[in-house]
């Protein structure tokens, strides 16, 4: 089911599929709900997956910046309210993982289990300098140019060699991004760091990243694991940043195995201001 959420903010494109416990999925910067296609397919409908294009992305509204992390968190809340979801599992990749951290900190009553994939926390000085360099490219260039400069960091050499058609589609997808909205979103990723608050996260949490991911590296994953009490850590061997694209089956298996531990059914219809039933488009 596809629907549009329009109340209290920019219009958001949403897709809901499957049955079972509610699982919200949040994409990375420059992406869209399609980034989760392979993972959702591998989950086989065993969860009710809730995906959206965040503001500034895909077919959702693109208000003028600057954006803040709270804006993206509010997008997730608006979607859950529209669907009448009181609590859910939440998984985020890259920028989506940062959004998921903010959600866990500010709305713990809405969260069951948390999955942080290839995301960031506790950048050191060198890492901050590198991301600021990338932000400068995004702010003064075009999204497609940033993608072309980043493919070696995001995708393994073997995947790029063996999947030229997929790489061409990803490049075209990134070229379609609105430059101003892309820059506003990337600024949130580059300049937001919740490392100092991670000990406040109480939800059961899984942290995972690729062992070759430079921007969301294993050092940061271990820091998140150490600071979030009782969390689990998984390092995906032989992968870089684009784990949703290169290993959707492995990611789905990780998520499902983690969420199946003392599975909670969540709640629907308990969210304040949930509004009317979803509208299909």
C-alpha positions as CSV (number, residue, x, y, z in Angstrom):
1,X,0.0,0.0,0.0
2,X,1.3,3.4,-1.0
3,X,0.0,6.6,0.7
4,X,0.9,10.2,1.3
5,X,1.2,11.8,4.7
6,X,0.6,15.5,4.5
7,X,-0.5,16.7,7.9
8,X,1.8,19.0,10.0
9,X,4.7,19.1,7.6
10,X,5.9,18.5,4.0
11,X,4.1,15.7,2.1
12,X,5.8,12.3,2.7
13,X,5.6,9.3,0.3
14,X,5.0,6.2,2.4
15,X,4.9,2.5,1.5
16,X,3.5,-0.2,3.8
17,X,3.9,-3.9,3.1
18,X,3.6,-7.3,4.9
19,X,2.1,-8.4,8.2
20,X,3.2,-9.0,11.7
21,X,5.1,-6.6,14.0
22,X,5.6,-3.0,12.8
23,X,9.1,-2.3,11.5
24,X,9.9,1.3,10.3
25,X,12.8,1.6,7.9
26,X,14.7,4.9,7.4
27,X,17.0,5.4,4.4
28,X,20.3,7.3,4.1
29,X,21.1,10.7,2.7
30,X,20.2,11.0,-1.0
31,X,18.3,7.8,-0.9
32,X,14.6,6.9,-0.8
33,X,12.3,4.2,0.4
34,X,13.5,2.0,-2.6
35,X,16.8,1.6,-0.9
36,X,15.2,-1.0,1.3
37,X,13.7,-3.0,-1.6
38,X,16.0,-6.0,-1.3
39,X,15.8,-6.1,2.5
40,X,12.0,-6.0,2.4
41,X,11.8,-8.7,-0.2
42,X,14.1,-10.9,1.9
43,X,12.0,-10.4,5.0
44,X,9.2,-12.0,3.0
45,X,6.3,-10.1,4.6
46,X,7.0,-11.4,8.1
47,X,6.9,-7.8,9.4
48,X,4.7,-4.9,8.5
49,X,7.4,-2.7,7.0
50,X,6.8,1.0,7.0
51,X,9.0,3.0,4.6
52,X,9.1,6.6,3.6
53,X,11.0,9.2,1.6
54,X,12.3,11.6,4.2
55,X,11.7,15.3,3.5
56,X,14.0,16.5,0.7
57,X,14.2,13.1,-0.8
58,X,12.5,11.0,-3.5
59,X,8.9,12.0,-4.1
60,X,8.4,13.7,-0.7
61,X,8.2,17.5,-0.3
62,X,11.4,19.4,-0.4
63,X,11.1,22.5,1.9
64,X,13.8,25.0,2.0
65,X,16.7,24.3,4.4
66,X,18.3,24.3,6.7
67,X,17.2,20.9,8.0
68,X,17.8,19.6,11.5
69,X,17.8,16.0,12.9
70,X,14.5,16.8,14.7
71,X,12.9,17.5,11.3
72,X,13.6,13.9,10.1
73,X,12.6,12.4,13.5
74,X,9.3,14.3,13.2
75,X,8.8,12.8,9.7
76,X,9.0,9.3,11.2
77,X,6.6,10.3,14.0
78,X,4.1,11.8,11.6
79,X,4.1,8.6,9.5
80,X,3.5,6.4,12.6
81,X,0.8,8.7,13.8
82,X,-0.9,8.6,10.4
83,X,-0.9,4.8,10.5
84,X,-2.0,4.6,14.1
85,X,1.2,2.9,15.3
86,X,1.9,3.5,18.9
87,X,5.2,1.5,19.1
88,X,7.4,-0.2,16.5
89,X,10.8,-1.6,15.8
90,X,13.0,0.9,14.0
91,X,16.0,0.4,11.6
92,X,18.0,3.1,10.0
93,X,20.9,3.1,7.6
94,X,23.5,5.9,7.5
95,X,21.6,9.2,8.0
96,X,18.6,7.0,8.8
97,X,20.7,5.4,11.6
98,X,21.3,8.9,13.0
99,X,17.6,9.6,12.7
100,X,16.9,6.3,14.6
101,X,19.3,7.4,17.4
102,X,17.4,10.7,17.7
103,X,14.1,8.8,17.7
104,X,15.3,6.4,20.4
105,X,16.5,9.3,22.6
106,X,13.4,11.6,22.2
107,X,10.6,9.1,21.8
108,X,11.6,6.0,23.9
109,X,7.9,5.3,24.5
110,X,7.3,4.7,20.8
111,X,10.2,2.3,20.3
112,X,10.5,-1.5,20.8
113,X,13.8,-2.6,19.3
114,X,16.4,-0.5,17.5
115,X,18.7,-1.4,14.6
116,X,21.6,1.0,13.7
117,X,23.2,0.2,10.3
118,X,26.3,1.8,8.8
119,X,25.7,5.0,10.8
120,X,27.8,7.5,12.7
121,X,28.7,8.6,16.3
122,X,31.8,10.0,17.9
123,X,33.7,11.1,14.9
124,X,37.3,12.1,15.7
125,X,39.0,15.2,14.4
126,X,40.3,13.5,11.2
127,X,36.9,12.0,10.4
128,X,35.2,15.4,11.0
129,X,37.6,17.1,8.6
130,X,36.9,14.5,5.9
131,X,33.2,14.8,6.2
132,X,33.4,18.6,6.1
133,X,35.4,18.2,2.8
134,X,32.6,16.1,1.4
135,X,30.0,18.6,2.6
136,X,31.8,21.4,0.8
137,X,31.6,19.3,-2.5
138,X,27.8,18.7,-1.9
139,X,27.1,22.3,-1.0
140,X,28.8,23.7,-4.2
141,X,28.3,20.9,-6.6
142,X,25.5,18.5,-7.7
143,X,24.4,15.3,-6.0
144,X,25.4,13.1,-8.9
145,X,29.0,14.4,-8.8
146,X,29.2,13.5,-5.1
147,X,27.9,10.0,-5.9
148,X,30.6,9.6,-8.6
149,X,33.3,10.7,-6.1
150,X,32.0,8.3,-3.4
151,X,31.3,5.0,-5.2
152,X,34.7,3.6,-4.1
153,X,33.8,4.3,-0.5
154,X,30.3,3.0,-0.7
155,X,30.5,-0.1,-3.0
156,X,33.1,-2.9,-3.1
157,X,35.2,-3.3,-6.2
158,X,33.7,-6.7,-7.0
159,X,30.1,-5.3,-6.9
160,X,30.9,-2.4,-9.1
161,X,32.6,-4.7,-11.6
162,X,29.9,-7.3,-11.6
163,X,26.8,-5.1,-11.5
164,X,27.3,-2.3,-14.1
165,X,23.5,-2.0,-14.6
166,X,22.8,-1.5,-10.9
167,X,25.6,1.1,-10.7
168,X,24.1,3.0,-13.6
169,X,20.7,3.0,-11.9
170,X,22.2,4.2,-8.6
171,X,24.0,7.0,-10.4
172,X,20.9,8.1,-12.2
173,X,18.9,7.9,-8.9
174,X,21.4,10.2,-7.2
175,X,21.4,12.7,-10.1
176,X,17.7,13.1,-9.6
177,X,18.2,14.5,-6.1
178,X,17.4,18.2,-5.6
179,X,20.8,19.9,-5.0
180,X,19.6,22.2,-2.2
181,X,17.7,19.5,-0.4
182,X,20.6,17.1,-0.8
183,X,23.0,19.6,0.7
184,X,20.6,20.4,3.6
185,X,20.3,16.7,4.4
186,X,24.0,16.0,4.1
187,X,24.7,18.9,6.5
188,X,22.6,17.1,9.2
189,X,24.7,13.9,8.6
190,X,28.0,15.8,8.7
191,X,27.4,18.0,11.7
192,X,25.1,16.0,14.0
193,X,26.7,13.7,16.6
194,X,24.8,12.0,19.4
195,X,27.7,10.1,20.9
196,X,27.4,12.0,24.2
197,X,23.8,10.8,24.7
198,X,24.1,7.2,23.6
199,X,24.1,5.9,27.2
200,X,20.5,7.2,27.5
201,X,19.3,4.7,24.9
202,X,17.4,2.0,26.7
203,X,15.9,0.0,23.9
204,X,17.4,-3.3,22.9
205,X,19.8,-2.3,20.1
206,X,21.7,-4.0,17.2
207,X,24.7,-2.1,15.7
208,X,26.1,-3.3,12.4
209,X,28.5,-2.0,9.7
210,X,30.7,-3.3,7.0
211,X,34.3,-3.9,7.9
212,X,35.4,-1.8,4.9
213,X,33.1,1.2,5.6
214,X,35.3,4.3,5.9
215,X,32.6,6.9,6.8
216,X,30.7,4.7,9.2
217,X,33.6,2.7,10.4
218,X,34.0,-0.2,12.8
219,X,35.5,2.1,15.5
220,X,32.3,4.1,15.6
221,X,30.2,0.9,15.6
222,X,32.2,-0.3,18.6
223,X,31.7,3.0,20.3
224,X,28.0,2.8,19.9
225,X,28.0,-0.8,21.1
226,X,30.0,0.1,24.2
227,X,27.8,3.1,25.1
228,X,24.4,1.5,24.5
229,X,23.9,-0.9,27.4
230,X,23.1,-4.5,26.4
231,X,23.5,-3.8,22.7
232,X,24.7,-6.3,20.1
233,X,27.4,-5.7,17.5
234,X,27.9,-7.3,14.1
235,X,30.6,-6.5,11.6
236,X,29.8,-7.6,8.1
237,X,32.9,-8.9,6.4
238,X,33.9,-7.8,2.9
239,X,31.4,-5.0,2.7
240,X,31.7,-1.2,2.6
241,X,28.8,1.3,3.1
242,X,26.2,0.1,0.7
243,X,25.2,-3.0,2.7
244,X,21.5,-2.6,1.7
245,X,22.4,-2.8,-2.0
246,X,25.1,-5.5,-1.8
247,X,23.9,-7.8,0.9
248,X,20.1,-7.3,1.5
249,X,19.7,-10.9,2.4
250,X,22.4,-10.8,5.1
251,X,21.0,-7.6,6.4
252,X,17.4,-9.0,6.5
253,X,18.7,-12.1,8.3
254,X,20.4,-9.9,10.9
255,X,17.3,-7.8,11.5
256,X,14.9,-10.7,11.7
257,X,17.2,-12.7,14.0
258,X,17.5,-9.7,16.3
259,X,13.8,-8.7,16.3
260,X,12.7,-12.3,16.8
261,X,14.3,-12.3,20.3
262,X,11.3,-12.1,22.7
263,X,9.3,-10.6,19.8
264,X,7.0,-7.8,20.7
265,X,3.9,-7.2,18.7
266,X,4.0,-3.5,19.2
267,X,0.8,-1.5,19.3
268,X,-1.5,0.1,16.7
269,X,-4.1,2.7,17.1
270,X,-2.6,4.1,20.3
271,X,-0.7,7.1,18.9
272,X,-2.0,10.5,19.8
273,X,-3.3,12.4,16.8
274,X,-3.2,9.4,14.5
275,X,-5.9,10.8,12.3
276,X,-8.0,8.9,9.8
277,X,-7.2,5.6,8.2
278,X,-4.4,5.6,5.6
279,X,-5.2,6.9,2.2
280,X,-4.0,4.8,-0.7
281,X,-2.6,6.7,-3.7
